[in-house]
């Protein structure tokens, strides 16, 4: 299987996002016994928004930053608002509720469903290309998720914890596809807005319901986990969306649950069942099918105008309407002329074409 790293700069950010988010799940599980799920969800996102907001402030103090990302535009507001509500408000609450009644190792593997649902939405709703290899990987991951949910079912009733985690995955799948539409913008700005708004909303709802904030030590711990696992992770995820598209980014991100599951076995000393290892093997096979994909064909680039951070590569052979000091990467509005060529690629900002 051939890999073309020249054409896949989003792989590193996708794996970093997976590592940070995967580690946050068992760490959040350690706090769930002491903090209300809704309060904890709010604190995680508030820590993300506050930390990234401070970074934005410090970054503004740097004069003449040549690598400044493109800012968000008014047309981005509906996409970002939908992403905040589904992925920043509803999703985290469902995850915290699910963690309250589900072993962290099992919950971590169930989070693989996010990549499957992300790819399905990208394929069916947003018309992103998902070939047979990606589809087969999704089927295998779903099989692992079903096995985990089945084995966690109580003797009477339904596995509501597993269902809540699956619901969180569905919310984040919607969030991922909505965020893809604004991924050309500043990823730190996107993540700071999502974290800040989601944190304020969740905490406000929790307080209205009669919940109380924990002591300062727990607030700081949740904020730190949120900054790394939800903030920095989201920044890296947005960068990956820009280069890989929703389905492929979700595929790489599906390595996150294995990080969480492994850390759960160490920190929480959970004893995994035989079915856990079978499900883990199925999910690992699905992830491998995703990340070993090779996609290359002749394709047509239509004329387009947009703004994002870029260097003058094969796809950016344009002149500058404003004076430029020649330093790259840089950000400014630019136009792409029509062209036809062939090379390995993913559905990034410049390859969102149809497939005959």
N, C-alpha and C positions, 0 to 999 in steps of 0.2 A: 504494500500500500504506500502510495506516494503522499508526502506532505509538502506543501509549498508555503513556508513561513513568510515568504515575501508578500504573499497575498492575504495572509491571515494575521494581521497585527492585533486582532481582538482576542486571540486565544489566551494570552497572558493575563489580561484584565479579567476575563471570564473565570479563569481558574483561581485568581486571587479573590474575586467576589465569592466564589464557592467556598474557599478555605475559611474566610472570615465569617460568612453566614453560617456555615456548617458548625463551626466551633461555638457560635452563640447559642445554639439550641440547648445543649446540655448545661451550659452556664446559666441560661435563663431558668432551666429546670431546678437548679439549686436555689433560686430565689422564689419560685412559685409557692412554696410552703409558707412564706412570710409576707407575701405581697398579693393583693387581689389581682386576678388575671388582667382586668381592664386597666388598673393602675399601672401594672408592670408593662403592658403594651404601650401606654402613654409615656412612661419613663424611658423606655428603650428608644422610642422615636424622638422624644424631647432631647435626649442626650445626643442623638444623631444631628438634629437640627441646630442645637446650640453649638456643638463642636465645629460643625462645618460652617455655620454662620460666622464664628470667630475667625476661621481660616479665610473666609471671603473678605472679612474686614482687614485682616493683615495683608492679604494679597493686594488689596486696593492701595495700600501704602507704598507698594513697589512702583516706582515711576518707569514709564516707557517699557512696559512688559511686552516683548515681541510675540510671545506665545499665548496671548490672551484669547480665551475661547469666545465664541459668538454668544452674545446674550440672548435670552428668551424674548420672543416677540408676542404681540397681542394675540395673534392667531394661534399661539401655543396654549393659551389659557384653558380652553375646553378640554384638550387632551390631558393637561397636567391636573386639572381639577378631578377628572374621572379617575386618574391614576392615584391621586391622594386618597379619594374616598374608598376605592376598592382595595388598594394595596397598603394604604397607610392607616386606615381606620378599621374596616371590617376584617381584613385578613389577619392582622396581629392579634385581635381579640379572639378570633376563632382558634388561632394557634395556641394562645395561652390557655383557653378553656380545654383544648385537646390535651395539652401537656399535663393538666391537672389530674387526668385519669389514664394517661398512657405512658408506659416506660419511655424514657428519653431515647434509648437506642432504637426502639421500634418507631417512635415519632420521627426520628431523623431519617430513617429509610422511607417512611411514608411521604416525606417531603419530595421524594423523587417524582411524585405525581405532578408537581408544578411544571416540570419540563415537558411532560406529556401533554398537559392541558394547554400550555403555552404554544406548543407546536400545532396542536389541533386548531386552536383559534387562529394562529397565523396562516394556516393552510386553508381553512374553510371560510373564515370571515375576511381576513386581510389579504388573501390570495398570494401568500408567500409560497415559493416553491418548497415542497417537502417530498423528496423522492422515496423510492421503495425502501432503501436502507434506513432512512430516518423513521419511516412508518413502522418497519419491523422492530426497530429499537424501542419505539413507543409501546408496541404490543407486549414486548418482553418485560418492560418496566411496569406496565399495568398489571401483568400477571404476578409480579413480585408484590406489588401493592395490595392486590386482592388477597393473596396468601397471608400477608401480615394482618390485614383487617379481619380475615376469617378466624385466624388463630387467636386474635385478641377479643373475639366476641364473648360476652358473658353467657353464663348458662341460661339466663332468662333475660330477654330484652335484646337491645341492639348495641353495637360498639360505638356509642355516641362520641367517645374521644377520638376514634379513628375517623368518624364522619366529620367532626369539627376540623381536624387537620386537613382532610380532603377538601373541605370548604375553603379553608385558608389558601390552599394551593390553587383553587379555582379563582379566588380573588386576585392572587398574585399573577396568575396567567393573564387575566384581563389587564392588570396593571402593566405587565411587561409589554404587551402589544400596544397599549396606549402610550407608554413612555417611548417606544420605538419611534413614534411619529415626531418626537421632539429631541431625539438623540443627537442631532447635529448641534444643539445648544450646549452651553456650559454645564458639564456633568455635576460639578460641585454646587452650582446654583440650583439645579434641578433637585439634587438630593437634599440640600439644605431646606428648600421650600417644602418638599414632601415631608421631611422629618419634623420640621417645626410645626406645620399645620396639623399633621397627624398626631403629634405629641400633645398639642394644646387641646384638640378636640377630644381625644381619648381621656385625658386627665379631667377635663371639664365634665364629661359624661359620668366618669367614675365618681367625682365629688358630688354631682347631683343625685346619684344613686345612693349616697350615704357612705361610700368608701372613704378611707383616710389614707393620706400619704404615709409611707413608712418612715423610720428614722433616717437621719442624714447619711449614715454609712450605707444603707441599702439603696438610697437614692443615688449616691455616687457610684455604687457598684453597677446598678442598672444603667445609669448614664454612660459609663465607660463601655459596657457590653454593647449598648446601642450605638455608640459612636463607631466602634470597629465593625460590629456584625451587621448593622443596618445602614450606617452612614458611609464609611469608607468602602464597604462592600457595594453599596448602591452606586457610588461614583464609578467604581471599576465596572459594574454591570452596565451602566449607561454607555461607557466607552466600548464595551463589547458589543452592545446592541448596534452601535454606529457602524461597526465593521463586519459583524456576522449576521445581523438580522435576529428576529425573535426566536425562531425555532432552533437555530444552531447555538445561540447563546444559552438558551434553556438546556440544550444537550450538554454543553460543557458545565453549566451550573449544576447539573444533576450529580456531579461528583461531591457536592456539598454534604448530602446526607451521610455519605460514608465517613467523612471527617467527623460529623456529629456522632454517628454511631460508635466509632472507635473511641472517641473521647468519653462518651457515656459509659462504656465498659470499664474505663480506667477510673474516672472521677466518681461515678455513682455505684460502681461494683455490681452492675446488673448482670444477671446470669442469662445469657441468650439461649433460646430453645433451638432445637434442630431445624424447625421451620424458619427461624430467623436467618440461619446460614443459607438455606435454600433460596429464600427471598433475596438475600443479599447477592447471591451468585447470579440470579436472574437479572437483577438490576445492574450488576456490573457488566453483564453481557450486553444489556441494552445501551449502557453508556458507551461501551467500546464500539458498538455498531454506529453510534452517533459520531464520535470523535474521529473515526477512521474513514469518514466519508470523503470522496473526491468528486468534485463537480467542475466540469469544464466543457464548454461548447461555444460556438460562434454566436454572438449576441449583438444587439443593436442598442446604442445609447441615443435616446432622444435628447433634443435640446432642452436644457433646464437651467434655472437660475436659483441659487441658494447661498447660504453663508454658513461656514463651519471652519474649524481649524484644519489646515491642510499644508502640504508641501507641493512643489511643482513636479509631480510624478506624471505617469502616462495619462492619467485622467484629468490633470490640471495644467493644461498648456494654454494659459490665457494671459492677456496683458492686464496691467493695472491702471485703473482710471484715476487713482490717487497716487502720490509719490510713495515709493517703497524703498526701504533701506536694504532690501535683499535678504534679510534674515528669515529663516524658516524653522519651524512651521509658523504660519501667521493666519489671521482670520480677517476676511473682508467679503462683501458680496461679490460673486463672480458667476460667469456664464459658461456652461458647457455646450460646445457645438456637437452636432450629431456625428457619430462615428460607429464603425462596425469592426470588431476584432474578436479574438479568441484567447482566453487564458483561464487558469483556475481562479474561481471567485466564489464569493458568498453573497447573499442578498443584503449588501451593505447600502450605504447612502446612494451609491451610484449604480447598483445592480438590482433594482427592484422591477425587473422586467418579467413579462410572461414567458411561458415555455410552451411551444407547440407540441 
